[in-house]
Amino acid sequence: MVDLLALAHDRGCEADLAAILTAGLDAGTAPDMAILRKRFAPDPAALPQVVVHLTPLVAYEALLDGGVGEAA
């Protein structure tokens, strides 16, 4: 039950999941979490491309040189 609630929340698929669960229960079958996770998994093609630019460590040295030991 907790897995079903988490899936509905995380994927925003409450109505679709409810319909599938209702149909399954009417047919007398228990939900299969592996199948449901796969069905409601995000489309890899729709995921954004994330690019992370790391700051060189020498930039942090400049911060340390300017403020160490000074009173606020």
DOSE-46375 format. One record per residue: residue in one letter; x negated, y negated, z of N, C-alpha, C in turn. Coordinates in steps of 0.02 Angstrom, whole numbers, plus 50000, padded with zeros to 5 digits. Layout:
# residues N
<r: a; n_u: X; n_v: Y; n_w: Z; ca_u: X; ca_v: Y; ca_w: Z; c_u: X; c_v: Y; c_w: Z> $
...
# end
This chain:
# residues 72
<r: m; n_u: 49958; n_v: 50060; n_w: 50000; ca_u: 50000; ca_v: 50000; ca_w: 50000; c_u: 49956; c_v: 49937; c_w: 50000> $
<r: v; n_u: 49904; n_v: 49938; n_w: 50041; ca_u: 49860; ca_v: 49880; ca_w: 50045; c_u: 49825; c_v: 49869; c_w: 49978> $
<r: d; n_u: 49803; n_v: 49924; n_w: 49946; ca_u: 49771; ca_v: 49918; ca_w: 49881; c_u: 49819; c_v: 49888; c_w: 49829> $
<r: l; n_u: 49882; n_v: 49908; n_w: 49832; ca_u: 49931; ca_v: 49881; ca_w: 49785; c_u: 49942; c_v: 49806; c_w: 49797> $
<r: l; n_u: 49947; n_v: 49787; n_w: 49860; ca_u: 49956; ca_v: 49716; ca_w: 49875; c_u: 49895; c_v: 49675; c_w: 49854> $
<r: a; n_u: 49836; n_v: 49701; n_w: 49866; ca_u: 49775; ca_v: 49666; ca_w: 49847; c_u: 49771; c_v: 49660; c_w: 49771> $
<r: l; n_u: 49788; n_v: 49713; n_w: 49735; ca_u: 49787; ca_v: 49710; ca_w: 49662; c_u: 49836; c_v: 49658; c_w: 49636> $
<r: a; n_u: 49896; n_v: 49657; n_w: 49663; ca_u: 49946; ca_v: 49608; ca_w: 49642; c_u: 49922; c_v: 49537; c_w: 49655> $
<r: h; n_u: 49891; n_v: 49526; n_w: 49712; ca_u: 49866; ca_v: 49459; ca_w: 49729; c_u: 49807; c_v: 49439; c_w: 49686> $
<r: d; n_u: 49757; n_v: 49483; n_w: 49682; ca_u: 49695; ca_v: 49467; ca_w: 49647; c_u: 49706; c_v: 49455; c_w: 49572> $
<r: r; n_u: 49750; n_v: 49494; n_w: 49543; ca_u: 49761; ca_v: 49490; ca_w: 49470; c_u: 49821; c_v: 49447; c_w: 49451> $
<r: g; n_u: 49861; n_v: 49426; n_w: 49500; ca_u: 49919; ca_v: 49384; ca_w: 49485; c_u: 49970; c_v: 49421; c_w: 49442> $
<r: c; n_u: 49980; n_v: 49484; n_w: 49457; ca_u: 50023; ca_v: 49526; ca_w: 49415; c_u: 50081; c_v: 49556; c_w: 49454> $
<r: e; n_u: 50108; n_v: 49518; n_w: 49501; ca_u: 50159; ca_v: 49544; ca_w: 49546; c_u: 50219; c_v: 49572; c_w: 49509> $
<r: a; n_u: 50247; n_v: 49535; n_w: 49462; ca_u: 50307; ca_v: 49557; ca_w: 49427; c_u: 50294; c_v: 49618; c_w: 49384> $
<r: d; n_u: 50239; n_v: 49617; n_w: 49346; ca_u: 50223; ca_v: 49674; ca_w: 49303; c_u: 50208; c_v: 49737; c_w: 49345> $
<r: l; n_u: 50172; n_v: 49728; n_w: 49399; ca_u: 50156; ca_v: 49784; ca_w: 49442; c_u: 50219; c_v: 49812; c_w: 49474> $
<r: a; n_u: 50264; n_v: 49768; n_w: 49495; ca_u: 50327; ca_v: 49791; ca_w: 49525; c_u: 50367; c_v: 49832; c_w: 49476> $
<r: a; n_u: 50370; n_v: 49812; n_w: 49413; ca_u: 50407; ca_v: 49848; ca_w: 49362; c_u: 50376; c_v: 49918; c_w: 49351> $
<r: i; n_u: 50310; n_v: 49921; n_w: 49349; ca_u: 50276; ca_v: 49985; ca_w: 49339; c_u: 50288; c_v: 50031; c_w: 49399> $
<r: l; n_u: 50283; n_v: 50004; n_w: 49459; ca_u: 50293; ca_v: 50044; ca_w: 49519; c_u: 50365; c_v: 50069; c_w: 49523> $
<r: t; n_u: 50413; n_v: 50026; n_w: 49507; ca_u: 50483; ca_v: 50046; ca_w: 49508; c_u: 50496; c_v: 50103; c_w: 49459> $
<r: a; n_u: 50470; n_v: 50096; n_w: 49399; ca_u: 50479; ca_v: 50149; ca_w: 49348; c_u: 50446; c_v: 50214; c_w: 49371> $
<r: g; n_u: 50387; n_v: 50209; n_w: 49401; ca_u: 50353; ca_v: 50269; ca_w: 49425; c_u: 50391; c_v: 50302; c_w: 49482> $
<r: l; n_u: 50415; n_v: 50263; n_w: 49529; ca_u: 50452; ca_v: 50291; ca_w: 49585; c_u: 50518; c_v: 50322; c_w: 49562> $
<r: d; n_u: 50551; n_v: 50290; n_w: 49513; ca_u: 50612; ca_v: 50319; ca_w: 49484; c_u: 50598; c_v: 50386; c_w: 49451> $
<r: a; n_u: 50539; n_v: 50393; n_w: 49422; ca_u: 50519; ca_v: 50455; ca_w: 49389; c_u: 50492; c_v: 50506; c_w: 49439> $
<r: g; n_u: 50483; n_v: 50485; n_w: 49502; ca_u: 50458; ca_v: 50530; ca_w: 49553; c_u: 50383; c_v: 50538; c_w: 49555> $
<r: t; n_u: 50346; n_v: 50489; n_w: 49528; ca_u: 50273; ca_v: 50493; ca_w: 49529; c_u: 50244; c_v: 50440; c_w: 49575> $
<r: a; n_u: 50189; n_v: 50457; n_w: 49606; ca_u: 50154; ca_v: 50410; ca_w: 49650; c_u: 50108; c_v: 50366; c_w: 49607> $
<r: p; n_u: 50095; n_v: 50305; n_w: 49629; ca_u: 50051; ca_v: 50261; ca_w: 49591; c_u: 49979; c_v: 50288; c_w: 49592> $
<r: d; n_u: 49946; n_v: 50281; n_w: 49536; ca_u: 49875; ca_v: 50300; ca_w: 49529; c_u: 49835; c_v: 50236; c_w: 49526> $
<r: m; n_u: 49798; n_v: 50222; n_w: 49581; ca_u: 49763; ca_v: 50158; ca_w: 49586; c_u: 49710; c_v: 50149; c_w: 49531> $
<r: a; n_u: 49677; n_v: 50202; n_w: 49511; ca_u: 49626; ca_v: 50196; ca_w: 49459; c_u: 49657; c_v: 50172; c_w: 49394> $
<r: i; n_u: 49714; n_v: 50201; n_w: 49376; ca_u: 49748; ca_v: 50181; ca_w: 49315; c_u: 49774; c_v: 50109; c_w: 49320> $
<r: l; n_u: 49802; n_v: 50092; n_w: 49378; ca_u: 49828; ca_v: 50024; ca_w: 49387; c_u: 49772; c_v: 49972; c_w: 49386> $
<r: r; n_u: 49715; n_v: 49987; n_w: 49417; ca_u: 49659; ca_v: 49940; ca_w: 49416; c_u: 49635; c_v: 49929; c_w: 49344> $
<r: k; n_u: 49631; n_v: 49984; n_w: 49306; ca_u: 49609; ca_v: 49978; ca_w: 49237; c_u: 49659; c_v: 49939; c_w: 49195> $
<r: r; n_u: 49723; n_v: 49951; n_w: 49206; ca_u: 49775; ca_v: 49916; ca_w: 49167; c_u: 49774; c_v: 49841; c_w: 49180> $
<r: f; n_u: 49763; n_v: 49821; n_w: 49243; ca_u: 49765; ca_v: 49750; ca_w: 49261; c_u: 49696; c_v: 49718; c_w: 49267> $
<r: a; n_u: 49645; n_v: 49752; n_w: 49243; ca_u: 49577; ca_v: 49724; ca_w: 49245; c_u: 49573; c_v: 49666; c_w: 49196> $
<r: p; n_u: 49531; n_v: 49617; n_w: 49210; ca_u: 49524; ca_v: 49561; ca_w: 49164; c_u: 49491; c_v: 49584; c_w: 49098> $
<r: d; n_u: 49510; n_v: 49552; n_w: 49044; ca_u: 49482; ca_v: 49566; ca_w: 48979; c_u: 49411; c_v: 49537; c_w: 48977> $
<r: p; n_u: 49360; n_v: 49580; n_w: 48967; ca_u: 49291; ca_v: 49554; ca_w: 48967; c_u: 49280; c_v: 49499; c_w: 48916> $
<r: a; n_u: 49316; n_v: 49500; n_w: 48861; ca_u: 49308; ca_v: 49448; ca_w: 48810; c_u: 49336; c_v: 49381; c_w: 48834> $
<r: a; n_u: 49382; n_v: 49383; n_w: 48882; ca_u: 49412; ca_v: 49321; ca_w: 48907; c_u: 49374; c_v: 49290; c_w: 48965> $
<r: l; n_u: 49325; n_v: 49325; n_w: 48991; ca_u: 49286; ca_v: 49298; ca_w: 49047; c_u: 49239; c_v: 49243; c_w: 49023> $
<r: p; n_u: 49232; n_v: 49190; n_w: 49062; ca_u: 49188; ca_v: 49135; ca_w: 49040; c_u: 49115; c_v: 49154; c_w: 49045> $
<r: q; n_u: 49076; n_v: 49124; n_w: 49002; ca_u: 49004; ca_v: 49134; ca_w: 49004; c_u: 48975; c_v: 49085; c_w: 49054> $
<r: v; n_u: 48940; n_v: 49108; n_w: 49105; ca_u: 48913; ca_v: 49066; ca_w: 49157; c_u: 48837; c_v: 49061; c_w: 49147> $
<r: v; n_u: 48813; n_v: 49000; n_w: 49143; ca_u: 48741; ca_v: 48988; ca_w: 49137; c_u: 48718; c_v: 48950; c_w: 49199> $
<r: v; n_u: 48668; n_v: 48977; n_w: 49232; ca_u: 48642; ca_v: 48947; ca_w: 49293; c_u: 48573; c_v: 48919; c_w: 49278> $
<r: h; n_u: 48564; n_v: 48854; n_w: 49292; ca_u: 48499; ca_v: 48822; ca_w: 49282; c_u: 48468; c_v: 48814; c_w: 49351> $
<r: l; n_u: 48412; n_v: 48848; n_w: 49362; ca_u: 48378; ca_v: 48845; ca_w: 49426; c_u: 48331; c_v: 48785; c_w: 49429> $
<r: t; n_u: 48331; n_v: 48752; n_w: 49485; ca_u: 48287; ca_v: 48695; ca_w: 49496; c_u: 48217; c_v: 48721; c_w: 49513> $
<r: p; n_u: 48166; n_v: 48693; n_w: 49483; ca_u: 48098; ca_v: 48715; ca_w: 49500; c_u: 48083; c_v: 48701; c_w: 49575> $
<r: l; n_u: 48046; n_v: 48745; n_w: 49606; ca_u: 48031; ca_v: 48738; ca_w: 49678; c_u: 47993; c_v: 48674; c_w: 49693> $
<r: v; n_u: 47955; n_v: 48649; n_w: 49646; ca_u: 47916; ca_v: 48588; ca_w: 49658; c_u: 47962; c_v: 48529; c_w: 49673> $
<r: a; n_u: 48023; n_v: 48530; n_w: 49648; ca_u: 48071; ca_v: 48476; ca_w: 49662; c_u: 48089; c_v: 48474; c_w: 49736> $
<r: y; n_u: 48090; n_v: 48531; n_w: 49769; ca_u: 48105; ca_v: 48533; ca_w: 49840; c_u: 48046; c_v: 48508; c_w: 49881> $
<r: e; n_u: 47986; n_v: 48517; n_w: 49857; ca_u: 47927; ca_v: 48491; ca_w: 49890; c_u: 47930; c_v: 48415; c_w: 49896> $
<r: a; n_u: 47956; n_v: 48382; n_w: 49844; ca_u: 47963; ca_v: 48309; ca_w: 49846; c_u: 48010; c_v: 48288; c_w: 49901> $
<r: l; n_u: 48062; n_v: 48326; n_w: 49914; ca_u: 48109; ca_v: 48311; ca_w: 49968; c_u: 48075; c_v: 48318; c_w: 50035> $
<r: l; n_u: 48035; n_v: 48370; n_w: 50043; ca_u: 48001; ca_v: 48382; ca_w: 50107; c_u: 47949; c_v: 48328; c_w: 50121> $
<r: d; n_u: 47913; n_v: 48307; n_w: 50070; ca_u: 47861; ca_v: 48257; ca_w: 50080; c_u: 47888; c_v: 48189; c_w: 50102> $
<r: g; n_u: 47949; n_v: 48174; n_w: 50083; ca_u: 47977; ca_v: 48108; ca_w: 50098; c_u: 48012; c_v: 48103; c_w: 50165> $
<r: g; n_u: 48030; n_v: 48157; n_w: 50197; ca_u: 48073; ca_v: 48150; ca_w: 50256; c_u: 48051; c_v: 48189; c_w: 50317> $
<r: v; n_u: 47995; n_v: 48223; n_w: 50316; ca_u: 47975; ca_v: 48263; ca_w: 50374; c_u: 47946; c_v: 48219; c_w: 50428> $
<r: g; n_u: 47970; n_v: 48227; n_w: 50489; ca_u: 47942; ca_v: 48191; ca_w: 50546; c_u: 47971; c_v: 48122; c_w: 50558> $
<r: e; n_u: 48014; n_v: 48098; n_w: 50515; ca_u: 48042; ca_v: 48032; ca_w: 50524; c_u: 48106; c_v: 48036; c_w: 50566> $
<r: a; n_u: 48117; n_v: 47988; n_w: 50609; ca_u: 48177; ca_v: 47986; ca_w: 50651; c_u: 48235; c_v: 47959; c_w: 50610> $
<r: a; n_u: 48293; n_v: 47984; n_w: 50624; ca_u: 48353; ca_v: 47962; ca_w: 50587; c_u: 48380; c_v: 47897; c_w: 50615> $
# end
